[in-house]
Amino acid sequence: MLVDSHCHLDFPDFAAERDAVIARARAAGVQTMLTICTKITEFADIRAIAEADPDIWCTVGIHPHEAEPEPDTSVDRLIELTRHPKVVGIGEAGLDFHYDHSPRDRQREVFRTHIAAAREAGVPLVVHTREADDETGQILAEESRGGALTGVLHCFSSGVDLARRGLDLGFYVSFSGMVTFKKADELREIVREVPLDRILVETDAPYLAPVPLRGKRNEPAFVVHTARAVAELKGVSPEALAEATTANFHRLFTKTVPKA
């Protein structure tokens, strides 16, 4: 059994066939999915998807793209929302200096709010970072000095220094279909370096469909291709990779209930 540790089942791409998408995931051996919040104004819809299925969990948070348009959200409010049994983490939050859809100062402010909430609530932080390696690592290191903090660097596409820094802080590293892309040699080297007991796999669906499905709309069932590629890079069988990444997921997201 595999876990898709990061997907967006609430996105309009899936609205017409969400039940079929979930069924295809199960048929492919993907038994557990974590659907990720990007806008707190749409959190109720995300939570409802998780509430409707025992094998789907969710997070609450504000994507850095949405840091400016989304309303101010306090640490206390985020903590309150994590008290729901299906809400297992905070995020995705972080820094995205590639698109700069929100001002960088606002991204930093919202990121630190999410970090504080994750630390105080005792749930993992789901980190989005793009072209912001140094600042992301610096902020996580600074905030970790304030108390225990855990989480995942999701859809990892950064440099090896950030991967090492995250691992030193106790974070996990999640790999998407990008590991199958032709020009992703540097990323594949990072996969080889990250310990097996700190790896997660994800789709980030509907984005980043892996080879041989690149260019199509991604969906949770396709994580099997990413997992197969990661297994080959780690020198283990697909079954061993599935067992390890599933155990890693439940070790990190402690509120989830493993499948029997």
C-alpha positions in Angstrom: 0.0 0.0 0.0 1.2 3.5 -0.9 0.4 6.9 0.6 0.0 10.0 -1.6 1.3 12.4 1.0 0.3 15.6 -0.9 -2.5 16.2 -3.3 -5.3 18.7 -3.9 -8.5 16.8 -4.2 -10.6 20.0 -3.8 -9.2 21.6 -6.9 -11.7 22.2 -9.8 -9.7 19.7 -11.9 -11.3 16.9 -9.9 -14.8 18.3 -9.3 -16.6 16.3 -11.9 -15.1 12.9 -11.0 -13.6 13.1 -7.6 -15.1 9.8 -6.5 -13.7 8.1 -9.6 -10.2 9.6 -9.0 -10.3 8.2 -5.4 -11.4 4.8 -6.7 -8.6 4.7 -9.2 -6.1 5.5 -6.5 -7.3 2.6 -4.4 -7.3 0.3 -7.4 -3.6 1.3 -8.0 -2.7 0.4 -4.4 -2.8 4.0 -3.0 -4.9 3.5 0.1 -4.3 6.8 1.9 -4.3 10.4 0.7 -3.5 13.7 2.3 -5.4 16.6 0.7 -3.7 19.9 1.3 -5.1 23.3 2.0 -3.9 26.3 0.1 -6.5 28.9 1.0 -8.0 29.1 4.5 -11.2 30.6 3.0 -11.7 27.2 1.3 -10.8 25.0 4.2 -14.3 23.9 5.0 -14.6 22.2 1.6 -11.2 20.5 2.0 -12.2 19.2 5.5 -15.5 17.9 4.1 -13.6 15.8 1.6 -11.5 14.3 4.4 -14.6 13.8 6.6 -16.3 11.8 3.9 -13.6 9.1 3.6 -11.8 7.2 6.3 -8.6 7.0 4.2 -8.4 10.7 3.4 -6.8 13.3 5.7 -6.3 17.0 5.4 -4.2 20.0 6.5 -5.1 23.7 7.1 -3.0 26.6 5.8 -2.2 29.3 3.3 0.0 28.8 0.3 2.7 31.5 -0.2 0.9 32.4 -3.4 -2.1 33.3 -1.4 -0.4 35.1 1.5 -1.5 38.5 0.3 -5.1 37.9 -0.8 -6.1 35.5 2.0 -7.3 37.2 5.2 -5.1 37.6 8.3 -5.1 34.3 10.2 -3.8 34.1 13.7 -1.8 31.3 15.4 -4.7 30.7 17.7 -7.1 30.3 14.8 -4.9 27.8 13.0 -4.5 25.8 16.2 -8.2 25.8 16.7 -8.8 24.3 13.3 -6.2 21.5 13.9 -8.3 20.2 16.7 -10.6 18.5 14.2 -9.6 14.8 14.1 -9.2 14.8 10.3 -6.8 17.8 10.3 -3.3 16.3 10.7 -1.0 19.1 9.8 -0.6 22.8 9.0 0.2 24.1 5.5 1.2 24.2 2.9 3.0 27.3 3.8 6.4 28.7 3.0 8.2 31.0 0.5 7.9 31.1 -3.3 10.3 33.6 -4.8 9.9 32.2 -8.3 6.4 33.7 -9.0 6.2 36.2 -6.2 2.4 36.2 -6.4 2.5 37.7 -2.9 5.0 40.2 -1.5 8.0 38.5 0.1 7.6 40.3 3.4 4.0 39.0 3.6 5.1 35.5 2.7 7.6 35.6 5.5 5.1 36.8 8.0 2.5 34.2 7.1 5.1 31.5 7.1 6.2 32.3 10.6 2.6 32.3 11.8 2.1 28.8 10.4 5.4 27.6 12.0 4.3 28.9 15.4 0.9 27.3 15.1 2.4 23.9 14.0 4.9 24.0 16.9 2.2 24.9 19.5 -0.4 22.5 18.1 2.2 19.7 18.0 1.4 18.8 14.3 3.7 18.7 11.3 4.3 21.7 9.0 4.0 21.1 5.3 6.6 23.4 3.7 6.4 24.8 0.1 9.6 26.5 -1.0 10.8 27.5 -4.5 13.9 29.6 -5.2 14.1 30.5 -1.5 16.4 27.8 -0.1 18.5 30.1 2.1 15.7 32.0 3.7 13.6 28.9 4.1 16.4 27.1 5.9 17.2 30.1 8.0 13.6 30.7 9.1 13.1 27.0 10.0 16.4 26.9 12.0 15.4 30.1 13.8 11.9 28.9 14.6 13.1 25.5 15.7 15.1 27.1 18.5 11.7 28.1 19.9 10.6 24.6 20.6 10.0 21.2 18.9 9.1 21.5 15.3 8.6 18.8 12.7 7.3 18.6 9.2 8.0 17.9 5.5 9.7 19.7 2.7 7.1 18.9 0.1 7.6 18.3 -3.6 11.3 18.8 -3.1 13.0 20.6 -6.0 15.6 22.6 -4.0 19.3 22.1 -3.6 21.1 19.5 -1.5 22.0 22.0 1.2 18.3 22.7 2.1 17.6 18.9 2.1 20.5 18.4 4.5 19.4 21.3 6.7 15.9 20.0 6.8 17.0 16.6 7.8 19.2 18.0 10.5 16.1 19.8 11.9 14.2 16.5 11.9 12.1 17.1 8.8 11.1 14.6 6.1 11.6 15.1 2.4 8.9 14.4 -0.1 9.5 13.6 -3.7 7.0 14.1 -6.6 6.9 13.0 -10.2 9.7 15.4 -10.9 12.2 12.7 -10.0 11.2 11.0 -13.3 11.8 14.0 -15.5 14.7 13.8 -18.0 16.6 16.8 -16.7 16.2 16.0 -12.9 19.7 14.4 -12.4 20.5 16.7 -9.4 17.2 15.8 -7.8 17.8 12.1 -8.3 21.2 12.5 -6.5 19.4 14.0 -3.6 16.9 11.1 -3.5 19.9 8.8 -3.2 21.3 10.8 -0.3 18.1 11.2 1.8 17.7 8.2 4.3 15.0 5.8 3.4 13.3 6.4 6.8 12.9 10.1 6.0 11.4 9.9 2.5 7.8 10.5 1.5 6.2 10.3 -2.0 3.5 12.5 -3.4 1.8 13.6 -6.6 1.0 17.3 -5.9 -2.0 16.4 -8.1 -3.3 17.8 -10.3 0.2 19.0 -11.1 3.5 17.3 -12.2 2.4 14.0 -13.6 5.3 11.6 -13.7 6.8 9.9 -16.7 5.2 8.1 -18.6 2.2 10.3 -18.0 3.9 13.7 -18.1 1.7 16.3 -19.6 -1.5 14.8 -18.4 -3.5 15.9 -15.4 -2.0 14.2 -12.4 -4.0 12.2 -9.9 -3.2 10.1 -6.7 -3.1 6.8 -8.6 0.0 8.1 -10.5 2.2 8.1 -7.4 3.0 4.5 -8.1 5.3 5.7 -10.9 7.1 8.1 -8.6 7.4 5.4 -6.0 8.9 3.0 -8.5 11.5 5.5 -9.6 12.4 6.3 -6.0 12.7 2.6 -5.2 15.1 2.1 -8.0 17.2 5.1 -6.9 17.3 3.7 -3.3 18.2 0.2 -4.5 15.1 -1.4 -2.9 12.1 -3.2 -4.2 8.8 -1.2 -4.9 7.3 -3.2 -2.0 10.0 -2.2 0.4 9.7 1.5 -0.7 5.9 1.4 -0.2 6.3 -0.1 3.3 8.9 2.4 4.3 7.2 5.5 3.0 3.9 4.5 4.4 5.5 3.9 7.8 7.2 7.3 7.5 4.0 9.0 6.7 2.2 7.7 9.8 5.2 8.4 12.0 5.2 12.0 10.9 1.5 12.6 10.8 0.7 11.0 14.1 -3.0 11.8 14.0 -3.6 9.5 11.0 -4.7 5.9 11.5 -2.8 3.3 9.5 -4.7 0.9 7.4 -5.0 -2.6 9.0 
